[in-house]
């Protein structure tokens, strides 16, 4: 049995035209990343009109960002 841990950065953007959202998740963020780093990156994505929701609306606002730690405890693996 193995325990594995995965860490990722989750960033949520909003399209104000229809209030739809888009989430981007990046694996293994830097250990020294700051909220200012993430906020600056997210603002540059928004100002460049690079991100669209599944409805086709451009994301023009940032909503939130989180560092997520996920542990997986394998009980068994038959293959």
Residue pairs with C-beta under 8 A, 6 or more apart in sequence:
1 73
1 74
1 75
1 76
2 74
3 71
3 72
3 73
3 74
4 71
4 72
4 74
5 69
5 70
5 71
5 72
6 27
6 69
6 70
6 72
7 27
7 28
7 29
7 67
7 68
7 69
7 70
8 25
8 26
8 27
8 28
8 29
8 67
8 68
8 70
9 25
9 26
9 29
9 33
9 38
9 65
9 66
9 67
9 68
10 23
10 24
10 25
10 65
10 66
10 67
10 68
11 23
11 24
11 25
11 26
11 38
11 41
11 42
11 62
11 64
11 65
12 21
12 22
12 23
12 62
12 63
12 64
12 65
13 21
13 22
13 23
13 24
13 42
13 45
13 46
13 51
13 59
13 61
13 62
13 63
14 20
14 21
14 59
14 60
14 61
14 62
14 63
15 21
15 22
15 52
15 53
15 55
15 57
15 58
15 59
15 60
15 61
16 60
16 61
17 57
17 58
17 60
18 53
18 55
18 57
20 53
20 54
20 55
20 57
21 53
21 59
21 63
22 51
22 52
22 53
22 54
22 59
24 51
25 68
29 67
33 67
35 65
38 65
39 62
39 65
42 62
42 65
43 62
45 51
45 59
46 59
46 60
46 61
46 62
49 58
49 60
51 58
51 59
52 58
52 59
53 59
